[in-house]
Amino acid sequence: MRCFRRVLSCLYVIICSWVVLVTLLAHPASAERRVAFVVGNGAYRHTTPLPNPAIDAKGMAALLRNVGFDVIEGVDLDRAGMTARLSEFAVKTQGADVALLFYAGHGIAVNGKNYLLPVDADLNSEFDIKFGAAIDIDATLDQTMADAKVKLVFLDACRDNPFADKIRSAARTRSVTVLSGLAEMKSSEGTLIAFATGPGQKAADGKQGENSPFTHALLKNLAEPGVEIRHALTKVRAQVSEETHKQQLPWENTNLTGFFYFNPASAAPAATASLGAAGTAIAPADGRAGASSSASNEIELEFWRSVRASDKAEEYSAYLTRFPNGNFTSIARSRLAALQADVGAKGGW
C-alpha cells in the first residue's frame, strides 16, 4: 500500500511538471513586459477637428493587446488628461522590455522641436507652446520610455499645422520656423521613430469613419507573424504610397540594435534563439547570421522598390539615410543630385 502511494505521488509530481512545461512553451513571451501608450486626439476645441484619430487609436490599442502589450489608452484628451496618462505610462515602463507610444492627432513643429496637441490646445504664439499648451515629444520620450530596452514611437501627427499662421504673425520681431508637418527627430540607441510622412510634409487623415492611410497600413502589417519591424514598415511605406497615389510616404529614424518582431511566432529560429525567452524577439543585426543578413537585404530591397520610381528628392534622401552603404546608394545619389540640380535651375526648392 505504501509503495502504491509513492507511485501515485510521483505520478502527480510528473503530471504537474508537465502541465507547467506545456504552459511555458505555449506562452514563451509571458516573462516579457510590453507597455504601450496609445492616444487619438480629434475633438479639438480651438481648431479644425479630425474625424479619425479616435478610430486609429482604438484599432492600434486592440492590435497591441493581441500581441501582449499592457495598453494605456486615451481618446480626445486635454492637457491634464494626457499628462495623467503619460505619468501612468512612465511608471509602468520602468524595467519594461518594450515601450511603445502611438499618437494620432494634430502635431506642430516650431524651431525644429515637435509637439503633440491636446484637444484643449489654443496656440496663439510661441509663448503658448513653450509654457505648457502643447506636449514636447522629446521630453515626453525621455521621461516615459528611457528605462525600456526597446523603444518604439509611431506618430500619425503630420496633419497640416492648424496654428501656423497665428504663431508666425505673433513673432514679428524674431525668427520663428513653423513647419507644415513634423520636424526630423533623431533616435537614441534602441529606439525607432516612425512618422506618417517625411519631415515637413503633410499626411492625410483619410476618409471620415475610417483609419488614416498610415494607421491603416500599420494595422495591416505590424503584427504579421514572423515579420521584422523594419520589414513591416517598408510594407507600410509601399501601401501608403499606393493608397495616396504617391502623395504621402512614411518615414522612420531607427537606432535599433537588433531585429524586433511584434509577433515572433514564425520568426526564423536563428533570429529568435539569441534572446531566449525574453520575448522581445530581437536578433543580432550585425550580419553574421545568415538569417539576419537575408532579412536585412530583403528589407532594403523592398524599401528601394518603394522609392525607385520617385521624383521626390526627400525619398532618395530617406533611402540614403536608412542604408548609407546599401546596394543602391550610387543610383540613389545620382538621382538625388539630378533632382537637386533641376530644382536649382528653376530657382530654388
C-alpha positions in Angstrom: 0.0 0.0 0.0 2.9 2.3 0.9 4.6 1.7 -2.4 1.4 2.3 -4.3 1.0 5.7 -2.6 4.6 6.6 -3.5 3.9 5.7 -7.1 0.8 7.9 -7.1 2.8 10.8 -5.5 5.5 10.5 -8.2 2.9 10.5 -11.0 1.3 13.6 -9.5 4.6 15.4 -9.5 5.4 14.4 -13.1 1.9 15.5 -14.3 2.2 18.9 -12.6 5.7 19.4 -14.0 4.4 18.5 -17.5 1.5 21.0 -17.2 3.9 23.8 -16.2 6.2 23.0 -19.0 3.4 22.9 -21.6 2.2 26.3 -20.3 5.6 27.9 -20.6 6.0 26.5 -24.1 2.6 27.8 -25.1 3.4 31.3 -23.8 7.2 31.9 -24.4 6.9 35.7 -24.2 5.0 35.7 -20.9 8.0 36.9 -19.0 8.4 39.9 -21.3 6.9 43.2 -20.3 5.5 45.2 -23.1 3.8 48.5 -22.3 2.1 50.9 -24.7 0.6 54.4 -24.5 -2.0 54.9 -27.3 -3.9 58.2 -27.8 -6.1 59.6 -30.5 -7.0 63.3 -30.3 -9.6 64.6 -32.8 -12.2 66.6 -31.0 -10.2 69.9 -30.9 -11.9 72.9 -29.3 -10.0 75.7 -30.9 -9.1 74.4 -34.3 -10.1 72.0 -37.0 -11.4 68.7 -35.6 -10.1 65.5 -37.0 -12.6 62.7 -37.6 -10.4 59.6 -37.5 -7.8 59.7 -34.6 -10.1 58.1 -32.1 -10.7 55.2 -34.6 -7.0 55.0 -35.2 -6.2 54.8 -31.5 -8.8 52.1 -30.8 -7.5 50.0 -33.7 -3.9 50.2 -32.5 -4.8 49.5 -28.9 -6.6 46.3 -29.9 -3.7 45.2 -32.1 -1.2 45.8 -29.4 -3.2 44.0 -26.7 -3.4 41.0 -29.1 0.5 40.8 -29.2 1.0 41.1 -25.5 1.1 44.8 -24.7 -0.3 46.3 -21.5 -2.0 49.3 -23.1 -2.8 52.7 -21.5 -5.4 54.1 -23.9 -6.9 57.6 -24.3 -9.2 59.4 -26.7 -9.7 63.2 -27.1 -7.5 64.0 -24.1 -7.0 67.6 -22.8 -3.6 68.5 -21.4 -4.5 67.3 -17.9 -5.7 64.0 -19.3 -2.6 63.5 -21.4 -0.3 64.3 -18.5 -2.1 61.9 -16.2 -1.9 59.0 -18.7 1.7 59.7 -19.5 2.5 59.7 -15.8 0.9 56.2 -15.6 2.8 55.1 -18.6 6.1 56.3 -17.1 5.5 54.2 -14.0 4.7 51.1 -16.0 7.6 51.3 -18.3 10.2 51.1 -15.5 12.1 47.9 -16.2 10.0 47.1 -19.2 11.4 45.2 -22.1 9.4 47.2 -24.7 7.8 50.6 -24.5 5.7 51.9 -27.3 4.0 55.3 -27.9 1.4 55.8 -30.6 -0.2 59.2 -31.2 -2.8 60.2 -33.8 -3.9 63.8 -34.0 -2.6 67.3 -34.6 1.1 67.9 -34.1 3.3 71.0 -34.6 6.9 71.7 -35.3 8.4 75.0 -34.1 12.1 75.9 -34.4 13.0 72.2 -35.0 11.1 70.8 -32.0 8.0 68.7 -32.2 4.9 69.0 -30.0 1.7 67.0 -29.6 -1.6 68.9 -29.2 -4.1 68.1 -26.5 -7.7 68.8 -27.6 -7.8 72.0 -25.4 -4.7 73.5 -27.0 -5.1 77.1 -28.0 -1.9 78.3 -29.5 -1.6 82.0 -30.4 2.2 82.4 -30.2 5.4 80.5 -29.5 5.0 81.5 -25.8 1.9 79.3 -25.5 3.8 76.3 -26.9 6.8 76.8 -24.6 4.8 77.3 -21.5 2.7 74.3 -21.5 -0.2 74.3 -24.0 1.5 71.6 -26.1 3.3 68.4 -25.2 7.1 68.3 -26.0 7.7 65.0 -27.7 11.4 64.8 -26.9 10.8 65.5 -23.2 8.0 63.0 -23.2 10.0 60.2 -24.6 12.9 60.9 -22.3 10.7 61.0 -19.2 8.5 58.0 -20.0 10.4 55.5 -22.1 14.1 55.9 -21.2 14.2 52.8 -19.0 12.8 50.4 -21.6 15.2 48.1 -23.6 13.3 48.7 -26.8 11.5 52.0 -27.6 9.0 52.3 -30.4 7.3 55.5 -31.4 4.6 55.9 -34.1 3.5 59.5 -34.9 0.4 59.8 -37.1 0.6 63.5 -36.4 1.8 65.2 -39.5 -1.6 66.7 -40.4 -1.5 70.4 -41.5 -0.4 72.6 -38.7 -3.6 74.4 -37.6 -1.9 77.2 -35.7 1.0 78.0 -38.0 -0.3 81.4 -39.3 -1.1 82.6 -35.8 2.3 81.8 -34.5 4.1 83.4 -37.4 2.1 86.6 -37.2 2.8 86.8 -33.4 6.6 86.6 -34.0 7.1 89.8 -35.9 10.3 90.8 -34.1 12.1 87.4 -34.1 12.6 84.5 -36.4 10.3 81.5 -35.8 10.4 78.5 -38.1 7.0 76.7 -38.2 6.7 73.6 -40.4 3.6 72.3 -42.1 4.3 68.9 -40.7 6.7 67.5 -38.0 10.4 68.1 -37.9 13.0 65.3 -38.2 13.9 63.6 -34.9 17.0 61.6 -34.0 16.5 58.3 -32.3 18.6 57.2 -29.3 20.1 53.6 -29.0 17.3 51.0 -29.0 14.8 53.4 -30.4 12.7 53.5 -33.6 10.6 56.5 -34.5 8.1 56.2 -37.4 6.3 59.2 -39.0 3.2 59.1 -41.1 5.2 61.1 -43.7 8.6 62.8 -44.3 9.9 65.7 -42.3 8.0 68.9 -43.0 5.4 67.1 -45.2 1.7 66.7 -44.7 -0.2 63.5 -44.0 -3.7 62.6 -44.9 -6.3 61.9 -42.2 -8.3 59.6 -44.5 -12.0 59.3 -45.2 -14.3 60.0 -42.3 -15.1 57.0 -40.3 -12.0 55.1 -41.5 -8.4 54.8 -40.4 -5.8 57.2 -41.7 -3.7 55.7 -44.5 -0.7 55.4 -42.2 -2.6 53.7 -39.3 -4.4 51.5 -41.8 -1.1 50.2 -43.1 0.3 49.8 -39.6 -2.7 47.7 -38.6 -2.3 45.5 -41.7 1.4 44.9 -41.5 2.9 45.3 -37.9 1.6 42.1 -36.4 2.1 39.8 -39.3 3.7 36.6 -37.9 7.5 36.4 -38.2 7.9 39.8 -39.9 10.6 42.1 -38.5 9.5 45.6 -37.7 11.7 47.3 -40.4 10.4 44.9 -43.0 6.9 45.6 -41.8 7.5 49.4 -42.1 8.8 49.0 -45.6 5.5 47.3 -46.5 3.7 50.2 -44.7 5.6 52.7 -46.9 4.6 50.9 -50.1 0.9 50.6 -49.0 0.6 54.3 -48.0 2.3 55.4 -51.2 -0.1 53.4 -53.3 -3.2 54.4 -51.4 -2.3 58.1 -51.6 -1.2 57.9 -55.2 2.4 58.7 -54.1 1.3 61.9 -52.3 2.4 60.5 -48.9 5.4 58.4 -48.0 6.0 57.3 -44.3 9.5 57.8 -42.9 11.4 56.5 -39.9 14.6 57.0 -38.0 15.9 53.9 -36.3 18.7 53.1 -33.9 17.6 49.6 -33.0 20.5 47.3 -32.3 18.7 44.1 -33.4 15.6 42.7 -35.1 12.3 43.2 -33.4 9.1 41.2 -34.0 5.7 42.2 -32.8 4.6 38.6 -33.4 7.6 36.3 -33.5 5.5 33.1 -33.9 7.1 32.2 -37.3 10.4 34.1 -37.0 13.5 32.2 -38.1 15.0 30.1 -35.2 18.4 31.8 -35.7 16.7 35.2 -35.2 14.7 34.3 -32.1 17.1 32.0 -30.3 19.6 34.7 -29.4 17.3 36.3 -26.9 16.0 33.1 -25.4 12.7 33.6 -23.6 13.0 37.4 -23.4 10.2 37.6 -26.0 11.4 40.9 -27.4 12.3 38.9 -30.4 15.4 40.8 -31.2 18.3 39.1 -33.0 21.8 40.5 -33.7 21.8 42.9 -36.6 25.5 42.7 -37.4 25.1 40.5 -40.5 26.9 37.5 -39.0 23.9 35.2 -39.0 22.6 34.1 -42.4 19.0 34.6 -41.5 19.7 38.1 -40.2 21.7 39.1 -43.3 18.9 37.8 -45.6 16.2 39.7 -43.7 18.3 42.9 -43.9 18.7 42.5 -47.6 15.0 41.9 -48.1 14.1 45.0 -46.1 16.5 47.1 -48.2 15.2 45.7 -51.4 11.5 46.5 -50.5 12.5 49.9 -49.4 14.3 50.6 -52.7 11.3 49.3 -54.7 9.1 51.8 -52.9 11.2 54.8 -53.9 13.0 53.9 -57.1 10.4 55.5 -59.4 10.0 58.6 -57.3 10.5 62.2 -58.5 10.9 63.5 -54.9 14.4 64.2 -53.5 13.4 63.5 -49.9 12.5 59.9 -50.8 16.0 59.2 -52.1 17.4 61.0 -49.0 15.4 58.7 -46.8 16.9 55.7 -48.5 20.4 57.0 -48.2 19.9 57.8 -44.5 18.5 54.4 -43.8 21.0 52.5 -46.0 24.2 54.6 -46.3 26.1 51.6 -47.6 23.3 49.9 -49.4 23.2 48.1 -52.7 21.5 51.0 -54.5 23.3 54.0 -52.9 25.1 55.1 -56.1 21.9 55.1 -58.1 20.1 56.9 -55.2 22.8 59.6 -55.0 22.8 60.1 -58.8 19.0 60.6 -58.9 19.1 62.8 -55.8 21.8 65.0 -57.4 19.8 65.2 -60.7 16.6 66.3 -58.8 18.5 68.9 -56.8 20.2 70.3 -59.9 16.8 70.5 -61.6 15.3 72.4 -58.7 18.4 74.7 -58.5 18.0 75.5 -62.2 14.4 76.5 -61.6 15.4 78.9 -58.8 15.1 77.1 -55.5 13.0 74.5 -53.7 
